[in-house]
Amino acid sequence: MNQVIRWKLNEVMARKRVRNKDLAEALGITENSVYRLRKVDEMPRLIPERLNGICKALNCQPGELLEYEPDDGDGKVVSIVDVA
């Protein structure tokens, strides 16, 4: 299965010109941890407090950090919404 939710922390930080050091200080984590969070394309597992801290530090909404990309694989997409 292809990835369908893309993590955009790197893009948001670049757009807002926030350095790893600044976000690390705001979150109380190391710069290496921020670097790892930035370099992944797949959304990492985050506790709600960490996501809240990222949004607060970057002055953004959680939706700005995520992007939905429809699966273009061979598998069928199953809808859970009843349209009848």
PyMOL Python script that loads the backbone (N, CA, C, O; Angstrom):
from pymol import cmd

cmd.read_pdbstr("""\
ATOM      1  N   MET A   1       0.845  -1.180   0.000  1.00  0.00           N
ATOM      2  CA  MET A   1       0.000   0.000   0.000  1.00  0.00           C
ATOM      3  C   MET A   1       0.889   1.241   0.000  1.00  0.00           C
ATOM      4  O   MET A   1       1.888   1.307   0.716  1.00  0.00           O
ATOM      5  N   ASN A   2       0.516   2.195  -0.793  1.00  0.00           N
ATOM      6  CA  ASN A   2       1.256   3.446  -0.864  1.00  0.00           C
ATOM      7  C   ASN A   2       0.853   4.365   0.276  1.00  0.00           C
ATOM      8  O   ASN A   2      -0.239   4.256   0.836  1.00  0.00           O
ATOM      9  N   GLN A   3       1.737   5.246   0.596  1.00  0.00           N
ATOM     10  CA  GLN A   3       1.486   6.234   1.642  1.00  0.00           C
ATOM     11  C   GLN A   3       0.378   7.173   1.171  1.00  0.00           C
ATOM     12  O   GLN A   3       0.386   7.609   0.020  1.00  0.00           O
ATOM     13  N   VAL A   4      -0.573   7.486   2.047  1.00  0.00           N
ATOM     14  CA  VAL A   4      -1.652   8.391   1.658  1.00  0.00           C
ATOM     15  C   VAL A   4      -1.698   9.665   2.492  1.00  0.00           C
ATOM     16  O   VAL A   4      -2.324  10.639   2.076  1.00  0.00           O
ATOM     17  N   ILE A   5      -1.064   9.686   3.638  1.00  0.00           N
ATOM     18  CA  ILE A   5      -0.995  10.893   4.454  1.00  0.00           C
ATOM     19  C   ILE A   5       0.467  11.325   4.504  1.00  0.00           C
ATOM     20  O   ILE A   5       1.322  10.581   4.984  1.00  0.00           O
ATOM     21  N   ARG A   6       0.748  12.513   4.012  1.00  0.00           N
ATOM     22  CA  ARG A   6       2.126  13.016   3.972  1.00  0.00           C
ATOM     23  C   ARG A   6       2.333  14.040   5.082  1.00  0.00           C
ATOM     24  O   ARG A   6       1.490  14.911   5.298  1.00  0.00           O
ATOM     25  N   TRP A   7       3.445  13.933   5.776  1.00  0.00           N
ATOM     26  CA  TRP A   7       3.827  14.802   6.889  1.00  0.00           C
ATOM     27  C   TRP A   7       4.620  15.970   6.311  1.00  0.00           C
ATOM     28  O   TRP A   7       5.619  15.750   5.625  1.00  0.00           O
ATOM     29  N   LYS A   8       4.201  17.200   6.569  1.00  0.00           N
ATOM     30  CA  LYS A   8       4.801  18.368   5.936  1.00  0.00           C
ATOM     31  C   LYS A   8       5.494  19.310   6.922  1.00  0.00           C
ATOM     32  O   LYS A   8       5.560  20.513   6.666  1.00  0.00           O
ATOM     33  N   LEU A   9       6.005  18.803   8.026  1.00  0.00           N
ATOM     34  CA  LEU A   9       6.664  19.657   8.999  1.00  0.00           C
ATOM     35  C   LEU A   9       7.829  20.416   8.370  1.00  0.00           C
ATOM     36  O   LEU A   9       8.006  21.607   8.630  1.00  0.00           O
ATOM     37  N   ASN A  10       8.610  19.747   7.558  1.00  0.00           N
ATOM     38  CA  ASN A  10       9.756  20.388   6.925  1.00  0.00           C
ATOM     39  C   ASN A  10       9.316  21.599   6.102  1.00  0.00           C
ATOM     40  O   ASN A  10       9.929  22.664   6.180  1.00  0.00           O
ATOM     41  N   GLU A  11       8.264  21.434   5.324  1.00  0.00           N
ATOM     42  CA  GLU A  11       7.767  22.526   4.478  1.00  0.00           C
ATOM     43  C   GLU A  11       7.231  23.689   5.315  1.00  0.00           C
ATOM     44  O   GLU A  11       7.489  24.853   5.009  1.00  0.00           O
ATOM     45  N   VAL A  12       6.487  23.365   6.367  1.00  0.00           N
ATOM     46  CA  VAL A  12       5.916  24.415   7.208  1.00  0.00           C
ATOM     47  C   VAL A  12       7.020  25.186   7.925  1.00  0.00           C
ATOM     48  O   VAL A  12       6.972  26.413   8.004  1.00  0.00           O
ATOM     49  N   MET A  13       8.000  24.479   8.441  1.00  0.00           N
ATOM     50  CA  MET A  13       9.107  25.157   9.113  1.00  0.00           C
ATOM     51  C   MET A  13       9.890  26.032   8.144  1.00  0.00           C
ATOM     52  O   MET A  13      10.296  27.137   8.503  1.00  0.00           O
ATOM     53  N   ALA A  14      10.105  25.561   6.934  1.00  0.00           N
ATOM     54  CA  ALA A  14      10.829  26.355   5.935  1.00  0.00           C
ATOM     55  C   ALA A  14      10.027  27.603   5.567  1.00  0.00           C
ATOM     56  O   ALA A  14      10.583  28.698   5.479  1.00  0.00           O
ATOM     57  N   ARG A  15       8.735  27.439   5.356  1.00  0.00           N
ATOM     58  CA  ARG A  15       7.882  28.570   4.976  1.00  0.00           C
ATOM     59  C   ARG A  15       7.848  29.636   6.069  1.00  0.00           C
ATOM     60  O   ARG A  15       7.828  30.832   5.779  1.00  0.00           O
ATOM     61  N   LYS A  16       7.841  29.194   7.318  1.00  0.00           N
ATOM     62  CA  LYS A  16       7.767  30.126   8.438  1.00  0.00           C
ATOM     63  C   LYS A  16       9.150  30.528   8.950  1.00  0.00           C
ATOM     64  O   LYS A  16       9.274  31.295   9.906  1.00  0.00           O
ATOM     65  N   ARG A  17      10.183  30.000   8.301  1.00  0.00           N
ATOM     66  CA  ARG A  17      11.586  30.294   8.651  1.00  0.00           C
ATOM     67  C   ARG A  17      11.887  30.017  10.126  1.00  0.00           C
ATOM     68  O   ARG A  17      12.477  30.838  10.828  1.00  0.00           O
ATOM     69  N   VAL A  18      11.464  28.840  10.565  1.00  0.00           N
ATOM     70  CA  VAL A  18      11.732  28.398  11.937  1.00  0.00           C
ATOM     71  C   VAL A  18      12.888  27.404  11.884  1.00  0.00           C
ATOM     72  O   VAL A  18      12.854  26.450  11.107  1.00  0.00           O
ATOM     73  N   ARG A  19      13.890  27.623  12.694  1.00  0.00           N
ATOM     74  CA  ARG A  19      15.064  26.749  12.730  1.00  0.00           C
ATOM     75  C   ARG A  19      14.818  25.572  13.664  1.00  0.00           C
ATOM     76  O   ARG A  19      13.975  25.638  14.559  1.00  0.00           O
ATOM     77  N   ASN A  20      15.569  24.491  13.442  1.00  0.00           N
ATOM     78  CA  ASN A  20      15.486  23.318  14.314  1.00  0.00           C
ATOM     79  C   ASN A  20      15.699  23.716  15.764  1.00  0.00           C
ATOM     80  O   ASN A  20      14.975  23.265  16.652  1.00  0.00           O
ATOM     81  N   LYS A  21      16.694  24.562  16.003  1.00  0.00           N
ATOM     82  CA  LYS A  21      17.029  24.990  17.357  1.00  0.00           C
ATOM     83  C   LYS A  21      15.839  25.677  18.031  1.00  0.00           C
ATOM     84  O   LYS A  21      15.557  25.424  19.202  1.00  0.00           O
ATOM     85  N   ASP A  22      15.149  26.537  17.299  1.00  0.00           N
ATOM     86  CA  ASP A  22      14.018  27.268  17.868  1.00  0.00           C
ATOM     87  C   ASP A  22      12.860  26.335  18.223  1.00  0.00           C
ATOM     88  O   ASP A  22      12.265  26.461  19.294  1.00  0.00           O
ATOM     89  N   LEU A  23      12.542  25.403  17.328  1.00  0.00           N
ATOM     90  CA  LEU A  23      11.453  24.466  17.609  1.00  0.00           C
ATOM     91  C   LEU A  23      11.846  23.525  18.742  1.00  0.00           C
ATOM     92  O   LEU A  23      11.018  23.196  19.591  1.00  0.00           O
ATOM     93  N   ALA A  24      13.094  23.096  18.758  1.00  0.00           N
ATOM     94  CA  ALA A  24      13.571  22.212  19.826  1.00  0.00           C
ATOM     95  C   ALA A  24      13.413  22.887  21.183  1.00  0.00           C
ATOM     96  O   ALA A  24      12.952  22.256  22.134  1.00  0.00           O
ATOM     97  N   GLU A  25      13.788  24.157  21.284  1.00  0.00           N
ATOM     98  CA  GLU A  25      13.652  24.887  22.543  1.00  0.00           C
ATOM     99  C   GLU A  25      12.189  25.027  22.947  1.00  0.00           C
ATOM    100  O   GLU A  25      11.846  24.881  24.120  1.00  0.00           O
ATOM    101  N   ALA A  26      11.331  25.310  21.974  1.00  0.00           N
ATOM    102  CA  ALA A  26       9.905  25.474  22.269  1.00  0.00           C
ATOM    103  C   ALA A  26       9.274  24.169  22.756  1.00  0.00           C
ATOM    104  O   ALA A  26       8.371  24.185  23.593  1.00  0.00           O
ATOM    105  N   LEU A  27       9.751  23.043  22.229  1.00  0.00           N
ATOM    106  CA  LEU A  27       9.177  21.738  22.579  1.00  0.00           C
ATOM    107  C   LEU A  27       9.902  21.054  23.731  1.00  0.00           C
ATOM    108  O   LEU A  27       9.393  20.085  24.295  1.00  0.00           O
ATOM    109  N   GLY A  28      11.073  21.543  24.083  1.00  0.00           N
ATOM    110  CA  GLY A  28      11.858  20.900  25.135  1.00  0.00           C
ATOM    111  C   GLY A  28      12.454  19.580  24.700  1.00  0.00           C
ATOM    112  O   GLY A  28      12.549  18.639  25.488  1.00  0.00           O
ATOM    113  N   ILE A  29      12.864  19.512  23.409  1.00  0.00           N
ATOM    114  CA  ILE A  29      13.494  18.305  22.874  1.00  0.00           C
ATOM    115  C   ILE A  29      14.818  18.707  22.222  1.00  0.00           C
ATOM    116  O   ILE A  29      15.144  19.892  22.142  1.00  0.00           O
ATOM    117  N   THR A  30      15.569  17.722  21.763  1.00  0.00           N
ATOM    118  CA  THR A  30      16.864  18.017  21.146  1.00  0.00           C
ATOM    119  C   THR A  30      16.685  18.448  19.691  1.00  0.00           C
ATOM    120  O   THR A  30      15.665  18.168  19.060  1.00  0.00           O
ATOM    121  N   GLU A  31      17.698  19.133  19.181  1.00  0.00           N
ATOM    122  CA  GLU A  31      17.686  19.518  17.766  1.00  0.00           C
ATOM    123  C   GLU A  31      17.682  18.288  16.869  1.00  0.00           C
ATOM    124  O   GLU A  31      17.075  18.298  15.799  1.00  0.00           O
ATOM    125  N   ASN A  32      18.364  17.225  17.307  1.00  0.00           N
ATOM    126  CA  ASN A  32      18.361  15.981  16.518  1.00  0.00           C
ATOM    127  C   ASN A  32      16.960  15.398  16.404  1.00  0.00           C
ATOM    128  O   ASN A  32      16.592  14.859  15.361  1.00  0.00           O
ATOM    129  N   SER A  33      16.184  15.504  17.465  1.00  0.00           N
ATOM    130  CA  SER A  33      14.798  15.010  17.418  1.00  0.00           C
ATOM    131  C   SER A  33      13.973  15.813  16.423  1.00  0.00           C
ATOM    132  O   SER A  33      13.175  15.250  15.673  1.00  0.00           O
ATOM    133  N   VAL A  34      14.165  17.118  16.415  1.00  0.00           N
ATOM    134  CA  VAL A  34      13.456  17.961  15.449  1.00  0.00           C
ATOM    135  C   VAL A  34      13.906  17.605  14.039  1.00  0.00           C
ATOM    136  O   VAL A  34      13.078  17.503  13.134  1.00  0.00           O
ATOM    137  N   TYR A  35      15.193  17.419  13.845  1.00  0.00           N
ATOM    138  CA  TYR A  35      15.718  17.041  12.532  1.00  0.00           C
ATOM    139  C   TYR A  35      15.040  15.766  12.036  1.00  0.00           C
ATOM    140  O   TYR A  35      14.614  15.690  10.884  1.00  0.00           O
ATOM    141  N   ARG A  36      14.942  14.770  12.910  1.00  0.00           N
ATOM    142  CA  ARG A  36      14.298  13.500  12.518  1.00  0.00           C
ATOM    143  C   ARG A  36      12.825  13.711  12.196  1.00  0.00           C
ATOM    144  O   ARG A  36      12.305  13.110  11.257  1.00  0.00           O
ATOM    145  N   LEU A  37      12.146  14.561  12.968  1.00  0.00           N
ATOM    146  CA  LEU A  37      10.733  14.849  12.691  1.00  0.00           C
ATOM    147  C   LEU A  37      10.566  15.537  11.336  1.00  0.00           C
ATOM    148  O   LEU A  37       9.578  15.308  10.638  1.00  0.00           O
ATOM    149  N   ARG A  38      11.521  16.371  10.971  1.00  0.00           N
ATOM    150  CA  ARG A  38      11.440  17.102   9.703  1.00  0.00           C
ATOM    151  C   ARG A  38      11.699  16.213   8.503  1.00  0.00           C
ATOM    152  O   ARG A  38      11.109  16.422   7.443  1.00  0.00           O
ATOM    153  N   LYS A  39      12.556  15.240   8.645  1.00  0.00           N
ATOM    154  CA  LYS A  39      13.030  14.482   7.488  1.00  0.00           C
ATOM    155  C   LYS A  39      12.167  13.290   7.107  1.00  0.00           C
ATOM    156  O   LYS A  39      12.442  12.633   6.103  1.00  0.00           O
ATOM    157  N   VAL A  40      11.143  12.997   7.873  1.00  0.00           N
ATOM    158  CA  VAL A  40      10.263  11.886   7.508  1.00  0.00           C
ATOM    159  C   VAL A  40       9.112  12.407   6.656  1.00  0.00           C
ATOM    160  O   VAL A  40       8.623  13.516   6.869  1.00  0.00           O
ATOM    161  N   ASP A  41       8.688  11.604   5.701  1.00  0.00           N
ATOM    162  CA  ASP A  41       7.537  11.977   4.879  1.00  0.00           C
ATOM    163  C   ASP A  41       6.241  11.429   5.463  1.00  0.00           C
ATOM    164  O   ASP A  41       5.159  11.970   5.236  1.00  0.00           O
ATOM    165  N   GLU A  42       6.375  10.346   6.217  1.00  0.00           N
ATOM    166  CA  GLU A  42       5.213   9.710   6.815  1.00  0.00           C
ATOM    167  C   GLU A  42       4.981  10.309   8.197  1.00  0.00           C
ATOM    168  O   GLU A  42       5.934  10.524   8.947  1.00  0.00           O
ATOM    169  N   MET A  43       3.744  10.575   8.534  1.00  0.00           N
ATOM    170  CA  MET A  43       3.462  11.190   9.824  1.00  0.00           C
ATOM    171  C   MET A  43       3.963  10.304  10.962  1.00  0.00           C
ATOM    172  O   MET A  43       3.617   9.125  11.038  1.00  0.00           O
ATOM    173  N   PRO A  44       4.773  10.876  11.839  1.00  0.00           N
ATOM    174  CA  PRO A  44       5.268  10.102  12.980  1.00  0.00           C
ATOM    175  C   PRO A  44       4.186   9.952  14.039  1.00  0.00           C
ATOM    176  O   PRO A  44       3.210  10.701  14.054  1.00  0.00           O
ATOM    177  N   ARG A  45       4.365   8.987  14.916  1.00  0.00           N
ATOM    178  CA  ARG A  45       3.456   8.863  16.059  1.00  0.00           C
ATOM    179  C   ARG A  45       3.768   9.991  17.022  1.00  0.00           C
ATOM    180  O   ARG A  45       4.901  10.143  17.478  1.00  0.00           O
ATOM    181  N   LEU A  46       2.762  10.770  17.321  1.00  0.00           N
ATOM    182  CA  LEU A  46       2.933  11.904  18.222  1.00  0.00           C
ATOM    183  C   LEU A  46       1.878  11.852  19.309  1.00  0.00           C
ATOM    184  O   LEU A  46       0.718  11.533  19.050  1.00  0.00           O
ATOM    185  N   ILE A  47       2.286  12.167  20.520  1.00  0.00           N
ATOM    186  CA  ILE A  47       1.292  12.319  21.571  1.00  0.00           C
ATOM    187  C   ILE A  47       0.602  13.657  21.327  1.00  0.00           C
ATOM    188  O   ILE A  47       1.211  14.568  20.767  1.00  0.00           O
ATOM    189  N   PRO A  48      -0.650  13.792  21.735  1.00  0.00           N
ATOM    190  CA  PRO A  48      -1.379  15.039  21.486  1.00  0.00           C
ATOM    191  C   PRO A  48      -0.640  16.283  21.995  1.00  0.00           C
ATOM    192  O   PRO A  48      -0.694  17.338  21.362  1.00  0.00           O
ATOM    193  N   GLU A  49       0.040  16.164  23.119  1.00  0.00           N
ATOM    194  CA  GLU A  49       0.761  17.311  23.663  1.00  0.00           C
ATOM    195  C   GLU A  49       1.884  17.756  22.732  1.00  0.00           C
ATOM    196  O   GLU A  49       2.150  18.952  22.615  1.00  0.00           O
ATOM    197  N   ARG A  50       2.547  16.806  22.068  1.00  0.00           N
ATOM    198  CA  ARG A  50       3.636  17.153  21.158  1.00  0.00           C
ATOM    199  C   ARG A  50       3.083  17.854  19.918  1.00  0.00           C
ATOM    200  O   ARG A  50       3.633  18.862  19.475  1.00  0.00           O
ATOM    201  N   LEU A  51       1.989  17.318  19.356  1.00  0.00           N
ATOM    202  CA  LEU A  51       1.365  17.958  18.197  1.00  0.00           C
ATOM    203  C   LEU A  51       0.881  19.357  18.572  1.00  0.00           C
ATOM    204  O   LEU A  51       1.032  20.298  17.793  1.00  0.00           O
ATOM    205  N   ASN A  52       0.304  19.494  19.759  1.00  0.00           N
ATOM    206  CA  ASN A  52      -0.137  20.801  20.236  1.00  0.00           C
ATOM    207  C   ASN A  52       1.049  21.760  20.332  1.00  0.00           C
ATOM    208  O   ASN A  52       0.945  22.923  19.943  1.00  0.00           O
ATOM    209  N   GLY A  53       2.174  21.269  20.851  1.00  0.00           N
ATOM    210  CA  GLY A  53       3.364  22.104  20.975  1.00  0.00           C
ATOM    211  C   GLY A  53       3.908  22.551  19.630  1.00  0.00           C
ATOM    212  O   GLY A  53       4.330  23.697  19.472  1.00  0.00           O
ATOM    213  N   ILE A  54       3.898  21.645  18.663  1.00  0.00           N
ATOM    214  CA  ILE A  54       4.364  21.991  17.316  1.00  0.00           C
ATOM    215  C   ILE A  54       3.468  23.072  16.722  1.00  0.00           C
ATOM    216  O   ILE A  54       3.954  24.064  16.180  1.00  0.00           O
ATOM    217  N   CYS A  55       2.162  22.875  16.828  1.00  0.00           N
ATOM    218  CA  CYS A  55       1.217  23.856  16.279  1.00  0.00           C
ATOM    219  C   CYS A  55       1.351  25.208  16.971  1.00  0.00           C
ATOM    220  O   CYS A  55       1.286  26.251  16.321  1.00  0.00           O
ATOM    221  N   LYS A  56       1.536  25.191  18.285  1.00  0.00           N
ATOM    222  CA  LYS A  56       1.682  26.436  19.023  1.00  0.00           C
ATOM    223  C   LYS A  56       2.970  27.153  18.615  1.00  0.00           C
ATOM    224  O   LYS A  56       2.961  28.360  18.373  1.00  0.00           O
ATOM    225  N   ALA A  57       4.069  26.412  18.539  1.00  0.00           N
ATOM    226  CA  ALA A  57       5.360  27.008  18.193  1.00  0.00           C
ATOM    227  C   ALA A  57       5.381  27.551  16.769  1.00  0.00           C
ATOM    228  O   ALA A  57       6.028  28.564  16.501  1.00  0.00           O
ATOM    229  N   LEU A  58       4.676  26.884  15.852  1.00  0.00           N
ATOM    230  CA  LEU A  58       4.666  27.295  14.447  1.00  0.00           C
ATOM    231  C   LEU A  58       3.468  28.168  14.098  1.00  0.00           C
ATOM    232  O   LEU A  58       3.340  28.637  12.968  1.00  0.00           O
ATOM    233  N   ASN A  59       2.584  28.384  15.088  1.00  0.00           N
ATOM    234  CA  ASN A  59       1.376  29.160  14.850  1.00  0.00           C
ATOM    235  C   ASN A  59       0.628  28.630  13.618  1.00  0.00           C
ATOM    236  O   ASN A  59       0.356  29.361  12.666  1.00  0.00           O
ATOM    237  N   CYS A  60       0.306  27.320  13.675  1.00  0.00           N
ATOM    238  CA  CYS A  60      -0.364  26.682  12.547  1.00  0.00           C
ATOM    239  C   CYS A  60      -1.443  25.723  13.056  1.00  0.00           C
ATOM    240  O   CYS A  60      -1.529  25.433  14.249  1.00  0.00           O
ATOM    241  N   GLN A  61      -2.237  25.255  12.146  1.00  0.00           N
ATOM    242  CA  GLN A  61      -3.258  24.251  12.431  1.00  0.00           C
ATOM    243  C   GLN A  61      -2.699  22.867  12.100  1.00  0.00           C
ATOM    244  O   GLN A  61      -1.837  22.755  11.228  1.00  0.00           O
ATOM    245  N   PRO A  62      -3.166  21.808  12.775  1.00  0.00           N
ATOM    246  CA  PRO A  62      -2.672  20.460  12.460  1.00  0.00           C
ATOM    247  C   PRO A  62      -2.813  20.105  10.977  1.00  0.00           C
ATOM    248  O   PRO A  62      -1.965  19.407  10.421  1.00  0.00           O
ATOM    249  N   GLY A  63      -3.870  20.578  10.347  1.00  0.00           N
ATOM    250  CA  GLY A  63      -4.086  20.288   8.933  1.00  0.00           C
ATOM    251  C   GLY A  63      -3.007  20.845   8.023  1.00  0.00           C
ATOM    252  O   GLY A  63      -2.812  20.339   6.918  1.00  0.00           O
ATOM    253  N   GLU A  64      -2.305  21.875   8.467  1.00  0.00           N
ATOM    254  CA  GLU A  64      -1.215  22.428   7.665  1.00  0.00           C
ATOM    255  C   GLU A  64      -0.011  21.490   7.646  1.00  0.00           C
ATOM    256  O   GLU A  64       0.837  21.577   6.758  1.00  0.00           O
ATOM    257  N   LEU A  65       0.059  20.598   8.625  1.00  0.00           N
ATOM    258  CA  LEU A  65       1.182  19.667   8.731  1.00  0.00           C
ATOM    259  C   LEU A  65       0.928  18.358   7.992  1.00  0.00           C
ATOM    260  O   LEU A  65       1.832  17.533   7.865  1.00  0.00           O
ATOM    261  N   LEU A  66      -0.288  18.164   7.507  1.00  0.00           N
ATOM    262  CA  LEU A  66      -0.673  16.907   6.855  1.00  0.00           C
ATOM    263  C   LEU A  66      -1.239  17.170   5.470  1.00  0.00           C
ATOM    264  O   LEU A  66      -1.874  18.197   5.230  1.00  0.00           O
ATOM    265  N   GLU A  67      -1.002  16.229   4.560  1.00  0.00           N
ATOM    266  CA  GLU A  67      -1.585  16.320   3.226  1.00  0.00           C
ATOM    267  C   GLU A  67      -2.053  14.931   2.814  1.00  0.00           C
ATOM    268  O   GLU A  67      -1.302  13.960   2.915  1.00  0.00           O
ATOM    269  N   TYR A  68      -3.285  14.841   2.351  1.00  0.00           N
ATOM    270  CA  TYR A  68      -3.844  13.584   1.878  1.00  0.00           C
ATOM    271  C   TYR A  68      -3.502  13.412   0.406  1.00  0.00           C
ATOM    272  O   TYR A  68      -3.779  14.291  -0.410  1.00  0.00           O
ATOM    273  N   GLU A  69      -2.904  12.288   0.072  1.00  0.00           N
ATOM    274  CA  GLU A  69      -2.598  11.945  -1.311  1.00  0.00           C
ATOM    275  C   GLU A  69      -3.281  10.615  -1.609  1.00  0.00           C
ATOM    276  O   GLU A  69      -2.906   9.589  -1.041  1.00  0.00           O
ATOM    277  N   PRO A  70      -4.277  10.619  -2.491  1.00  0.00           N
ATOM    278  CA  PRO A  70      -4.993   9.375  -2.788  1.00  0.00           C
ATOM    279  C   PRO A  70      -4.053   8.256  -3.217  1.00  0.00           C
ATOM    280  O   PRO A  70      -3.075   8.481  -3.930  1.00  0.00           O
ATOM    281  N   ASP A  71      -4.370   7.051  -2.769  1.00  0.00           N
ATOM    282  CA  ASP A  71      -3.590   5.867  -3.110  1.00  0.00           C
ATOM    283  C   ASP A  71      -3.771   5.575  -4.589  1.00  0.00           C
ATOM    284  O   ASP A  71      -4.902   5.460  -5.064  1.00  0.00           O
ATOM    285  N   ASP A  72      -2.670   5.453  -5.325  1.00  0.00           N
ATOM    286  CA  ASP A  72      -2.757   5.152  -6.751  1.00  0.00           C
ATOM    287  C   ASP A  72      -2.350   3.713  -7.048  1.00  0.00           C
ATOM    288  O   ASP A  72      -2.031   3.366  -8.185  1.00  0.00           O
ATOM    289  N   GLY A  73      -2.368   2.887  -6.010  1.00  0.00           N
ATOM    290  CA  GLY A  73      -1.984   1.486  -6.161  1.00  0.00           C
ATOM    291  C   GLY A  73      -3.089   0.663  -6.795  1.00  0.00           C
ATOM    292  O   GLY A  73      -4.112   1.196  -7.228  1.00  0.00           O
ATOM    293  N   ASP A  74      -2.869  -0.636  -6.844  1.00  0.00           N
ATOM    294  CA  ASP A  74      -3.834  -1.547  -7.458  1.00  0.00           C
ATOM    295  C   ASP A  74      -4.988  -1.902  -6.532  1.00  0.00           C
ATOM    296  O   ASP A  74      -6.009  -2.423  -6.981  1.00  0.00           O
ATOM    297  N   GLY A  75      -4.832  -1.623  -5.251  1.00  0.00           N
ATOM    298  CA  GLY A  75      -5.867  -1.980  -4.292  1.00  0.00           C
ATOM    299  C   GLY A  75      -7.095  -1.103  -4.433  1.00  0.00           C
ATOM    300  O   GLY A  75      -7.011   0.062  -4.823  1.00  0.00           O
ATOM    301  N   LYS A  76      -8.226  -1.682  -4.110  1.00  0.00           N
ATOM    302  CA  LYS A  76      -9.478  -0.935  -4.171  1.00  0.00           C
ATOM    303  C   LYS A  76      -9.595  -0.035  -2.949  1.00  0.00           C
ATOM    304  O   LYS A  76      -9.179  -0.401  -1.849  1.00  0.00           O
ATOM    305  N   VAL A  77     -10.158   1.127  -3.155  1.00  0.00           N
ATOM    306  CA  VAL A  77     -10.420   2.036  -2.064  1.00  0.00           C
ATOM    307  C   VAL A  77     -11.824   1.730  -1.585  1.00  0.00           C
ATOM    308  O   VAL A  77     -12.776   1.777  -2.363  1.00  0.00           O
ATOM    309  N   VAL A  78     -11.953   1.417  -0.312  1.00  0.00           N
ATOM    310  CA  VAL A  78     -13.251   1.074   0.249  1.00  0.00           C
ATOM    311  C   VAL A  78     -13.768   2.266   1.031  1.00  0.00           C
ATOM    312  O   VAL A  78     -13.090   2.774   1.925  1.00  0.00           O
ATOM    313  N   SER A  79     -14.952   2.705   0.700  1.00  0.00           N
ATOM    314  CA  SER A  79     -15.545   3.840   1.389  1.00  0.00           C
ATOM    315  C   SER A  79     -16.343   3.339   2.574  1.00  0.00           C
ATOM    316  O   SER A  79     -17.043   2.331   2.474  1.00  0.00           O
ATOM    317  N   ILE A  80     -16.243   4.031   3.691  1.00  0.00           N
ATOM    318  CA  ILE A  80     -17.034   3.657   4.854  1.00  0.00           C
ATOM    319  C   ILE A  80     -18.283   4.531   4.959  1.00  0.00           C
ATOM    320  O   ILE A  80     -19.054   4.410   5.911  1.00  0.00           O
ATOM    321  N   VAL A  81     -18.475   5.404   3.981  1.00  0.00           N
ATOM    322  CA  VAL A  81     -19.635   6.290   3.988  1.00  0.00           C
ATOM    323  C   VAL A  81     -20.727   5.669   3.138  1.00  0.00           C
ATOM    324  O   VAL A  81     -20.504   5.320   1.979  1.00  0.00           O
ATOM    325  N   ASP A  82     -21.893   5.537   3.712  1.00  0.00           N
ATOM    326  CA  ASP A  82     -23.037   4.991   2.990  1.00  0.00           C
ATOM    327  C   ASP A  82     -23.710   6.124   2.238  1.00  0.00           C
ATOM    328  O   ASP A  82     -24.229   7.057   2.851  1.00  0.00           O
ATOM    329  N   VAL A  83     -23.705   6.050   0.922  1.00  0.00           N
ATOM    330  CA  VAL A  83     -24.266   7.141   0.105  1.00  0.00           C
ATOM    331  C   VAL A  83     -25.717   6.888  -0.261  1.00  0.00           C
ATOM    332  O   VAL A  83     -26.314   7.688  -0.981  1.00  0.00           O
ATOM    333  N   ALA A  84     -26.289   5.814   0.209  1.00  0.00           N
ATOM    334  CA  ALA A  84     -27.682   5.492  -0.138  1.00  0.00           C
ATOM    335  C   ALA A  84     -28.662   6.321   0.655  1.00  0.00           C
ATOM    336  O   ALA A  84     -29.872   6.175   0.485  1.00  0.00           O
TER     337      ALA A  84
END
""", "prot")
cmd.dss("prot")
cmd.show_as("cartoon", "prot")
cmd.util.cbc("prot")
cmd.orient("prot")
